[in-house]
Amino acid sequence: MMRVETAKTEDASGGAEPPSRRLVGYARISPDAHRTDTQVAELRAAGCDQIRQDHASGTSDNRPVLEKVLSELTEGETLVVTNLDRLGQSAANLLQLIVRLLARGIHFRSLHDPIDTATSQGMFALEVLGAIVRLDRSVTAERTRAGMKAAKAKGKLAGNPGLRDGLPEARAAISRAREKAYLDDLQSSSESWLPVVQQLRPQHSWENIALILNRRGQDWTVERLRRAVHRMVREKHADPELLARSSRRIPEDRLMKLVAAVAIADPTLSLRGIAAQLDKMGEVPARGGRKWQPSSVRHFLDEAHRFGLLPR
Protein backbone atom coordinates (compact mmCIF):
# COMPACT_ATOMS: atom_id res chain seq x y z
CA MET A 1 0.00 0.00 0.00
CA MET A 2 1.44 3.36 -1.08
CA ARG A 3 2.02 6.05 1.53
CA VAL A 4 3.01 9.69 1.12
CA GLU A 5 4.68 11.12 4.20
CA THR A 6 3.30 14.35 5.59
CA ALA A 7 5.37 17.43 4.72
CA LYS A 8 7.61 15.35 2.44
CA THR A 9 7.74 15.59 -1.34
CA GLU A 10 7.16 12.47 -3.36
CA ASP A 11 8.39 12.27 -6.94
CA ALA A 12 5.58 10.71 -8.94
CA SER A 13 7.16 10.98 -12.37
CA GLY A 14 10.68 9.67 -11.85
CA GLY A 15 12.14 12.89 -13.22
CA ALA A 16 11.69 16.57 -12.46
CA GLU A 17 9.78 18.66 -14.96
CA PRO A 18 10.68 22.33 -15.43
CA PRO A 19 9.36 24.31 -12.43
CA SER A 20 7.03 26.36 -14.61
CA ARG A 21 5.14 23.19 -15.63
CA ARG A 22 4.89 21.45 -12.27
CA LEU A 23 1.62 20.15 -10.85
CA VAL A 24 1.75 20.23 -7.06
CA GLY A 25 -0.82 18.04 -5.30
CA TYR A 26 -2.26 18.77 -1.87
CA ALA A 27 -4.30 16.32 0.24
CA ARG A 28 -5.99 17.01 3.56
CA ILE A 29 -6.36 13.75 5.40
CA SER A 30 -9.16 13.49 7.95
CA PRO A 31 -8.32 11.85 11.31
CA ASP A 32 -10.04 8.60 10.25
CA ALA A 33 -7.59 8.51 7.28
CA HIS A 34 -9.88 6.35 5.17
CA ARG A 35 -9.47 8.66 2.13
CA THR A 36 -5.67 8.80 2.23
CA ASP A 37 -4.78 6.40 -0.55
CA THR A 38 -7.67 7.55 -2.78
CA GLN A 39 -6.50 11.17 -2.75
CA VAL A 40 -2.86 10.29 -3.31
CA ALA A 41 -3.65 7.90 -6.16
CA GLU A 42 -5.87 10.44 -7.91
CA LEU A 43 -3.33 13.22 -7.57
CA ARG A 44 -0.61 10.93 -8.88
CA ALA A 45 -2.79 9.88 -11.84
CA ALA A 46 -3.41 13.58 -12.63
CA GLY A 47 0.35 14.04 -13.14
CA CYS A 48 1.38 15.65 -9.85
CA ASP A 49 5.11 15.24 -9.33
CA GLN A 50 4.81 16.55 -5.78
CA ILE A 51 2.18 15.47 -3.27
CA ARG A 52 1.90 17.02 0.20
CA GLN A 53 -0.42 16.07 3.06
CA ASP A 54 -1.95 17.69 6.11
CA HIS A 55 -3.52 15.49 8.78
CA ALA A 56 -6.36 17.66 10.06
CA SER A 57 -10.13 17.80 10.21
CA GLY A 58 -12.14 20.07 7.95
CA THR A 59 -12.76 22.50 10.83
CA SER A 60 -9.10 22.89 11.80
CA ASP A 61 -7.23 26.10 10.97
CA ASN A 62 -3.87 24.48 11.73
CA ARG A 63 -2.53 23.37 8.34
CA PRO A 64 1.23 23.89 8.39
CA VAL A 65 1.84 21.81 5.26
CA LEU A 66 -0.66 23.84 3.23
CA GLU A 67 0.95 27.10 4.34
CA LYS A 68 4.35 25.76 3.32
CA VAL A 69 3.05 24.62 -0.07
CA LEU A 70 1.43 28.00 -0.74
CA SER A 71 4.63 29.84 0.12
CA GLU A 72 6.76 27.60 -2.12
CA LEU A 73 4.58 27.69 -5.25
CA THR A 74 6.00 29.79 -8.07
CA GLU A 75 4.62 31.42 -11.19
CA GLY A 76 3.37 28.96 -13.81
CA GLU A 77 2.83 26.08 -11.39
CA THR A 78 -0.57 24.55 -10.60
CA LEU A 79 -1.95 23.57 -7.21
CA VAL A 80 -4.12 20.46 -7.54
CA VAL A 81 -6.64 18.98 -5.07
CA THR A 82 -9.13 16.16 -5.48
CA ASN A 83 -12.09 18.13 -4.10
CA LEU A 84 -12.68 21.75 -3.13
CA ASP A 85 -13.45 20.74 0.45
CA ARG A 86 -9.87 19.50 0.83
CA LEU A 87 -8.66 23.10 0.60
CA GLY A 88 -11.20 25.58 1.94
CA GLN A 89 -13.56 25.60 4.88
CA SER A 90 -15.99 27.95 3.12
CA ALA A 91 -16.64 29.27 -0.38
CA ALA A 92 -15.39 32.71 0.66
CA ASN A 93 -12.09 31.38 2.04
CA LEU A 94 -11.60 29.18 -1.01
CA LEU A 95 -12.21 32.08 -3.39
CA GLN A 96 -9.75 34.30 -1.52
CA LEU A 97 -7.06 31.63 -1.69
CA ILE A 98 -7.54 31.05 -5.43
CA VAL A 99 -7.46 34.79 -6.16
CA ARG A 100 -4.21 35.08 -4.18
CA LEU A 101 -2.70 32.30 -6.29
CA LEU A 102 -3.84 33.89 -9.55
CA ALA A 103 -2.28 37.20 -8.53
CA ARG A 104 1.05 35.34 -8.30
CA GLY A 105 0.60 33.66 -11.70
CA ILE A 106 -0.25 30.27 -10.14
CA HIS A 107 -3.14 28.12 -11.41
CA PHE A 108 -5.56 26.00 -9.39
CA ARG A 109 -7.34 22.77 -10.32
CA SER A 110 -9.88 20.59 -8.50
CA LEU A 111 -10.15 17.11 -10.04
CA HIS A 112 -13.77 16.46 -9.04
CA ASP A 113 -15.08 20.02 -9.54
CA PRO A 114 -15.32 22.18 -12.69
CA ILE A 115 -12.64 24.63 -11.55
CA ASP A 116 -9.38 24.77 -13.48
CA THR A 117 -8.03 28.31 -13.81
CA ALA A 118 -5.86 27.29 -16.76
CA THR A 119 -9.02 26.91 -18.90
CA SER A 120 -11.71 29.38 -19.92
CA GLN A 121 -14.44 27.03 -18.68
CA GLY A 122 -12.70 26.71 -15.33
CA MET A 123 -12.40 30.49 -15.02
CA PHE A 124 -16.13 30.79 -15.72
CA ALA A 125 -16.80 28.33 -12.90
CA LEU A 126 -14.62 30.51 -10.66
CA GLU A 127 -16.73 33.55 -11.58
CA VAL A 128 -19.84 31.56 -10.63
CA LEU A 129 -18.22 30.75 -7.28
CA GLY A 130 -17.54 34.46 -6.77
CA ALA A 131 -21.17 35.26 -7.55
CA ILE A 132 -22.28 32.68 -4.98
CA VAL A 133 -20.03 34.25 -2.33
CA ARG A 134 -21.40 37.73 -3.08
CA LEU A 135 -24.98 36.42 -2.98
CA ASP A 136 -24.32 34.71 0.35
CA ARG A 137 -22.98 37.96 1.79
CA SER A 138 -25.99 39.85 0.47
CA VAL A 139 -28.43 37.35 1.98
CA THR A 140 -26.61 37.49 5.33
CA ALA A 141 -26.71 41.28 5.32
CA GLU A 142 -30.44 41.24 4.46
CA ARG A 143 -31.16 38.80 7.29
CA THR A 144 -29.22 41.00 9.70
CA ARG A 145 -31.21 44.06 8.70
CA ALA A 146 -34.48 42.12 9.01
CA GLY A 147 -33.48 40.89 12.47
CA MET A 148 -32.61 44.40 13.62
CA LYS A 149 -35.92 45.69 12.29
CA ALA A 150 -37.84 42.94 14.09
CA ALA A 151 -35.96 43.61 17.34
CA LYS A 152 -36.70 47.30 17.10
CA ALA A 153 -40.40 46.57 16.57
CA LYS A 154 -40.37 44.57 19.81
CA GLY A 155 -38.73 47.44 21.67
CA LYS A 156 -35.31 45.82 21.87
CA LEU A 157 -32.08 47.69 21.24
CA ALA A 158 -30.22 46.49 18.18
CA GLY A 159 -26.51 45.89 18.14
CA ASN A 160 -23.90 44.42 20.44
CA PRO A 161 -24.86 44.76 24.13
CA GLY A 162 -21.22 44.73 25.19
CA LEU A 163 -20.42 47.51 22.73
CA ARG A 164 -23.33 49.59 23.99
CA ASP A 165 -22.04 49.16 27.54
CA GLY A 166 -18.54 50.20 26.50
CA LEU A 167 -16.86 46.90 27.41
CA PRO A 168 -13.20 46.82 26.20
CA GLU A 169 -13.44 43.19 25.09
CA ALA A 170 -16.46 44.01 22.91
CA ARG A 171 -14.61 46.89 21.28
CA ALA A 172 -11.58 44.67 20.68
CA ALA A 173 -13.78 42.00 19.06
CA ILE A 174 -15.36 44.57 16.74
CA SER A 175 -11.93 45.90 15.81
CA ARG A 176 -10.69 42.40 14.97
CA ALA A 177 -13.79 41.72 12.87
CA ARG A 178 -13.29 44.94 10.91
CA GLU A 179 -9.62 44.18 10.29
CA LYS A 180 -10.50 40.69 9.06
CA ALA A 181 -13.18 42.07 6.73
CA TYR A 182 -10.69 44.63 5.39
CA LEU A 183 -8.07 41.96 4.72
CA ASP A 184 -10.66 39.67 3.11
CA ASP A 185 -11.67 42.47 0.74
CA LEU A 186 -8.04 43.18 -0.16
CA GLN A 187 -7.32 39.54 -0.91
CA SER A 188 -10.46 39.01 -2.98
CA SER A 189 -9.77 42.11 -5.12
CA SER A 190 -5.97 41.85 -5.28
CA GLU A 191 -5.95 40.30 -8.77
CA SER A 192 -7.28 43.57 -10.22
CA TRP A 193 -4.71 45.94 -8.68
CA LEU A 194 -1.74 44.17 -7.07
CA PRO A 195 -0.09 43.05 -10.37
CA VAL A 196 0.03 46.70 -11.51
CA VAL A 197 1.65 47.72 -8.23
CA GLN A 198 4.17 44.88 -8.60
CA GLN A 199 5.02 46.10 -12.10
CA LEU A 200 5.54 49.74 -11.15
CA ARG A 201 6.94 49.80 -7.60
CA PRO A 202 9.32 51.02 -6.32
CA GLN A 203 10.46 52.87 -9.44
CA HIS A 204 7.20 54.82 -9.75
CA SER A 205 5.34 57.06 -7.34
CA TRP A 206 2.16 56.03 -5.55
CA GLU A 207 0.43 58.99 -7.23
CA ASN A 208 1.14 57.67 -10.72
CA ILE A 209 0.11 54.12 -9.83
CA ALA A 210 -3.18 55.31 -8.31
CA LEU A 211 -3.79 57.33 -11.48
CA ILE A 212 -3.20 54.27 -13.69
CA LEU A 213 -5.52 52.08 -11.59
CA ASN A 214 -8.26 54.71 -11.58
CA ARG A 215 -8.03 54.97 -15.37
CA ARG A 216 -8.92 51.27 -15.38
CA GLY A 217 -12.18 51.96 -13.59
CA GLN A 218 -11.01 51.57 -10.00
CA ASP A 219 -11.26 54.07 -7.15
CA TRP A 220 -8.02 54.60 -5.24
CA THR A 221 -6.56 57.45 -3.28
CA VAL A 222 -2.81 57.49 -2.71
CA GLU A 223 -3.24 56.92 1.01
CA ARG A 224 -5.63 53.97 0.62
CA LEU A 225 -3.34 52.35 -1.94
CA ARG A 226 -0.29 52.71 0.31
CA ARG A 227 -2.24 51.30 3.25
CA ALA A 228 -3.46 48.34 1.17
CA VAL A 229 0.05 47.44 0.00
CA HIS A 230 1.45 47.82 3.54
CA ARG A 231 -1.22 45.43 4.82
CA MET A 232 -0.59 42.86 2.05
CA VAL A 233 3.13 42.99 2.82
CA ARG A 234 2.49 42.58 6.55
CA GLU A 235 0.35 39.50 5.85
CA LYS A 236 3.12 38.14 3.56
CA HIS A 237 0.89 38.31 0.49
CA ALA A 238 3.20 40.80 -1.23
CA ASP A 239 6.94 41.45 -1.50
CA PRO A 240 8.34 44.02 1.00
CA GLU A 241 10.35 45.44 -1.92
CA LEU A 242 7.15 47.19 -3.05
CA LEU A 243 7.56 49.56 -0.10
CA ALA A 244 11.24 50.31 -0.71
CA ARG A 245 12.54 53.65 -1.90
CA SER A 246 14.21 53.73 -5.28
CA SER A 247 17.99 53.75 -4.95
CA ARG A 248 18.43 55.73 -8.16
CA ARG A 249 18.00 59.49 -7.99
CA ILE A 250 15.56 60.45 -10.74
CA PRO A 251 14.75 64.04 -11.73
CA GLU A 252 11.43 65.30 -10.42
CA ASP A 253 9.85 65.01 -13.86
CA ARG A 254 6.29 63.94 -13.22
CA LEU A 255 5.39 63.60 -16.89
CA MET A 256 8.35 61.34 -17.62
CA LYS A 257 7.36 59.04 -14.77
CA LEU A 258 3.72 59.09 -15.82
CA VAL A 259 4.51 58.19 -19.45
CA ALA A 260 6.74 55.35 -18.23
CA ALA A 261 4.02 54.11 -15.88
CA VAL A 262 1.45 54.04 -18.70
CA ALA A 263 3.88 52.10 -20.92
CA ILE A 264 4.58 49.52 -18.21
CA ALA A 265 0.93 49.10 -17.26
CA ASP A 266 0.03 48.27 -20.88
CA PRO A 267 3.07 47.19 -22.94
CA THR A 268 0.88 46.74 -26.05
CA LEU A 269 0.25 50.47 -26.42
CA SER A 270 1.88 52.25 -29.36
CA LEU A 271 3.19 55.82 -29.12
CA ARG A 272 -0.17 57.04 -30.36
CA GLY A 273 -1.93 54.76 -27.87
CA ILE A 274 0.06 56.22 -24.96
CA ALA A 275 -0.67 59.73 -26.25
CA ALA A 276 -4.39 58.92 -26.33
CA GLN A 277 -4.27 57.65 -22.74
CA LEU A 278 -2.56 60.85 -21.59
CA ASP A 279 -5.24 62.90 -23.34
CA LYS A 280 -7.96 60.89 -21.56
CA MET A 281 -6.24 61.53 -18.23
CA GLY A 282 -6.47 65.24 -18.90
CA GLU A 283 -2.69 65.69 -18.91
CA VAL A 284 -1.59 68.91 -20.63
CA PRO A 285 1.15 68.31 -23.24
CA ALA A 286 4.57 69.43 -22.05
CA ARG A 287 5.12 71.74 -25.04
CA GLY A 288 1.62 73.15 -25.17
CA GLY A 289 -1.06 72.31 -27.68
CA ARG A 290 -4.36 70.52 -27.26
CA LYS A 291 -3.26 66.92 -27.74
CA TRP A 292 -0.24 64.77 -27.04
CA GLN A 293 1.91 63.89 -30.03
CA PRO A 294 3.81 60.59 -30.53
CA SER A 295 7.07 62.55 -30.77
CA SER A 296 6.57 63.94 -27.25
CA VAL A 297 5.76 60.48 -25.94
CA ARG A 298 8.94 59.14 -27.56
CA HIS A 299 10.99 61.89 -25.88
CA PHE A 300 9.74 60.97 -22.39
CA LEU A 301 10.17 57.24 -23.06
CA ASP A 302 13.80 57.86 -24.08
CA GLU A 303 14.32 59.81 -20.86
CA ALA A 304 12.70 57.02 -18.84
CA HIS A 305 15.06 54.50 -20.47
CA ARG A 306 18.03 56.74 -19.67
CA PHE A 307 17.16 56.93 -15.99
CA GLY A 308 16.35 53.23 -15.66
CA LEU A 309 12.57 53.52 -15.31
CA LEU A 310 12.13 51.30 -18.36
CA PRO A 311 14.27 48.35 -19.52
CA ARG A 312 16.20 48.73 -22.74
C-alpha positions in Angstrom: 0.0 0.0 0.0 1.4 3.4 -1.1 2.0 6.1 1.5 3.0 9.7 1.1 4.7 11.1 4.2 3.3 14.4 5.6 5.4 17.4 4.7 7.6 15.4 2.4 7.7 15.6 -1.3 7.2 12.5 -3.4 8.4 12.3 -6.9 5.6 10.7 -8.9 7.2 11.0 -12.4 10.7 9.7 -11.8 12.1 12.9 -13.2 11.7 16.6 -12.5 9.8 18.7 -15.0 10.7 22.3 -15.4 9.4 24.3 -12.4 7.0 26.4 -14.6 5.1 23.2 -15.6 4.9 21.5 -12.3 1.6 20.2 -10.9 1.7 20.2 -7.1 -0.8 18.0 -5.3 -2.3 18.8 -1.9 -4.3 16.3 0.2 -6.0 17.0 3.6 -6.4 13.7 5.4 -9.2 13.5 8.0 -8.3 11.9 11.3 -10.0 8.6 10.3 -7.6 8.5 7.3 -9.9 6.4 5.2 -9.5 8.7 2.1 -5.7 8.8 2.2 -4.8 6.4 -0.6 -7.7 7.5 -2.8 -6.5 11.2 -2.8 -2.9 10.3 -3.3 -3.6 7.9 -6.2 -5.9 10.4 -7.9 -3.3 13.2 -7.6 -0.6 10.9 -8.9 -2.8 9.9 -11.8 -3.4 13.6 -12.6 0.4 14.0 -13.1 1.4 15.7 -9.8 5.1 15.2 -9.3 4.8 16.6 -5.8 2.2 15.5 -3.3 1.9 17.0 0.2 -0.4 16.1 3.1 -1.9 17.7 6.1 -3.5 15.5 8.8 -6.4 17.7 10.1 -10.1 17.8 10.2 -12.1 20.1 8.0 -12.8 22.5 10.8 -9.1 22.9 11.8 -7.2 26.1 11.0 -3.9 24.5 11.7 -2.5 23.4 8.3 1.2 23.9 8.4 1.8 21.8 5.3 -0.7 23.8 3.2 0.9 27.1 4.3 4.3 25.8 3.3 3.1 24.6 -0.1 1.4 28.0 -0.7 4.6 29.8 0.1 6.8 27.6 -2.1 4.6 27.7 -5.3 6.0 29.8 -8.1 4.6 31.4 -11.2 3.4 29.0 -13.8 2.8 26.1 -11.4 -0.6 24.6 -10.6 -1.9 23.6 -7.2 -4.1 20.5 -7.5 -6.6 19.0 -5.1 -9.1 16.2 -5.5 -12.1 18.1 -4.1 -12.7 21.7 -3.1 -13.5 20.7 0.4 -9.9 19.5 0.8 -8.7 23.1 0.6 -11.2 25.6 1.9 -13.6 25.6 4.9 -16.0 27.9 3.1 -16.6 29.3 -0.4 -15.4 32.7 0.7 -12.1 31.4 2.0 -11.6 29.2 -1.0 -12.2 32.1 -3.4 -9.7 34.3 -1.5 -7.1 31.6 -1.7 -7.5 31.0 -5.4 -7.5 34.8 -6.2 -4.2 35.1 -4.2 -2.7 32.3 -6.3 -3.8 33.9 -9.6 -2.3 37.2 -8.5 1.0 35.3 -8.3 0.6 33.7 -11.7 -0.3 30.3 -10.1 -3.1 28.1 -11.4 -5.6 26.0 -9.4 -7.3 22.8 -10.3 -9.9 20.6 -8.5 -10.2 17.1 -10.0 -13.8 16.5 -9.0 -15.1 20.0 -9.5 -15.3 22.2 -12.7 -12.6 24.6 -11.5 -9.4 24.8 -13.5 -8.0 28.3 -13.8 -5.9 27.3 -16.8 -9.0 26.9 -18.9 -11.7 29.4 -19.9 -14.4 27.0 -18.7 -12.7 26.7 -15.3 -12.4 30.5 -15.0 -16.1 30.8 -15.7 -16.8 28.3 -12.9 -14.6 30.5 -10.7 -16.7 33.5 -11.6 -19.8 31.6 -10.6 -18.2 30.8 -7.3 -17.5 34.5 -6.8 -21.2 35.3 -7.5 -22.3 32.7 -5.0 -20.0 34.2 -2.3 -21.4 37.7 -3.1 -25.0 36.4 -3.0 -24.3 34.7 0.3 -23.0 38.0 1.8 -26.0 39.8 0.5 -28.4 37.3 2.0 -26.6 37.5 5.3 -26.7 41.3 5.3 -30.4 41.2 4.5 -31.2 38.8 7.3 -29.2 41.0 9.7 -31.2 44.1 8.7 -34.5 42.1 9.0 -33.5 40.9 12.5 -32.6 44.4 13.6 -35.9 45.7 12.3 -37.8 42.9 14.1 -36.0 43.6 17.3 -36.7 47.3 17.1 -40.4 46.6 16.6 -40.4 44.6 19.8 -38.7 47.4 21.7 -35.3 45.8 21.9 -32.1 47.7 21.2 -30.2 46.5 18.2 -26.5 45.9 18.1 -23.9 44.4 20.4 -24.9 44.8 24.1 -21.2 44.7 25.2 -20.4 47.5 22.7 -23.3 49.6 24.0 -22.0 49.2 27.5 -18.5 50.2 26.5 -16.9 46.9 27.4 -13.2 46.8 26.2 -13.4 43.2 25.1 -16.5 44.0 22.9 -14.6 46.9 21.3 -11.6 44.7 20.7 -13.8 42.0 19.1 -15.4 44.6 16.7 -11.9 45.9 15.8 -10.7 42.4 15.0 -13.8 41.7 12.9 -13.3 44.9 10.9 -9.6 44.2 10.3 -10.5 40.7 9.1 -13.2 42.1 6.7 -10.7 44.6 5.4 -8.1 42.0 4.7 -10.7 39.7 3.1 -11.7 42.5 0.7 -8.0 43.2 -0.2 -7.3 39.5 -0.9 -10.5 39.0 -3.0 -9.8 42.1 -5.1 -6.0 41.8 -5.3 -6.0 40.3 -8.8 -7.3 43.6 -10.2 -4.7 45.9 -8.7 -1.7 44.2 -7.1 -0.1 43.1 -10.4 0.0 46.7 -11.5 1.6 47.7 -8.2 4.2 44.9 -8.6 5.0 46.1 -12.1 5.5 49.7 -11.1 6.9 49.8 -7.6 9.3 51.0 -6.3 10.5 52.9 -9.4 7.2 54.8 -9.8 5.3 57.1 -7.3 2.2 56.0 -5.5 0.4 59.0 -7.2 1.1 57.7 -10.7 0.1 54.1 -9.8 -3.2 55.3 -8.3 -3.8 57.3 -11.5 -3.2 54.3 -13.7 -5.5 52.1 -11.6 -8.3 54.7 -11.6 -8.0 55.0 -15.4 -8.9 51.3 -15.4 -12.2 52.0 -13.6 -11.0 51.6 -10.0 -11.3 54.1 -7.1 -8.0 54.6 -5.2 -6.6 57.5 -3.3 -2.8 57.5 -2.7 -3.2 56.9 1.0 -5.6 54.0 0.6 -3.3 52.4 -1.9 -0.3 52.7 0.3 -2.2 51.3 3.3 -3.5 48.3 1.2 0.0 47.4 0.0 1.4 47.8 3.5 -1.2 45.4 4.8 -0.6 42.9 2.1 3.1 43.0 2.8 2.5 42.6 6.6 0.3 39.5 5.9 3.1 38.1 3.6 0.9 38.3 0.5 3.2 40.8 -1.2 6.9 41.5 -1.5 8.3 44.0 1.0 10.4 45.4 -1.9 7.2 47.2 -3.0 7.6 49.6 -0.1 11.2 50.3 -0.7 12.5 53.6 -1.9 14.2 53.7 -5.3 18.0 53.8 -4.9 18.4 55.7 -8.2 18.0 59.5 -8.0 15.6 60.5 -10.7 14.7 64.0 -11.7 11.4 65.3 -10.4 9.9 65.0 -13.9 6.3 63.9 -13.2 5.4 63.6 -16.9 8.4 61.3 -17.6 7.4 59.0 -14.8 3.7 59.1 -15.8 4.5 58.2 -19.4 6.7 55.4 -18.2 4.0 54.1 -15.9 1.4 54.0 -18.7 3.9 52.1 -20.9 4.6 49.5 -18.2 0.9 49.1 -17.3 0.0 48.3 -20.9 3.1 47.2 -22.9 0.9 46.7 -26.0 0.3 50.5 -26.4 1.9 52.3 -29.4 3.2 55.8 -29.1 -0.2 57.0 -30.4 -1.9 54.8 -27.9 0.1 56.2 -25.0 -0.7 59.7 -26.2 -4.4 58.9 -26.3 -4.3 57.6 -22.7 -2.6 60.8 -21.6 -5.2 62.9 -23.3 -8.0 60.9 -21.6 -6.2 61.5 -18.2 -6.5 65.2 -18.9 -2.7 65.7 -18.9 -1.6 68.9 -20.6 1.1 68.3 -23.2 4.6 69.4 -22.1 5.1 71.7 -25.0 1.6 73.1 -25.2 -1.1 72.3 -27.7 -4.4 70.5 -27.3 -3.3 66.9 -27.7 -0.2 64.8 -27.0 1.9 63.9 -30.0 3.8 60.6 -30.5 7.1 62.5 -30.8 6.6 63.9 -27.2 5.8 60.5 -25.9 8.9 59.1 -27.6 11.0 61.9 -25.9 9.7 61.0 -22.4 10.2 57.2 -23.1 13.8 57.9 -24.1 14.3 59.8 -20.9 12.7 57.0 -18.8 15.1 54.5 -20.5 18.0 56.7 -19.7 17.2 56.9 -16.0 16.3 53.2 -15.7 12.6 53.5 -15.3 12.1 51.3 -18.4 14.3 48.4 -19.5 16.2 48.7 -22.7 
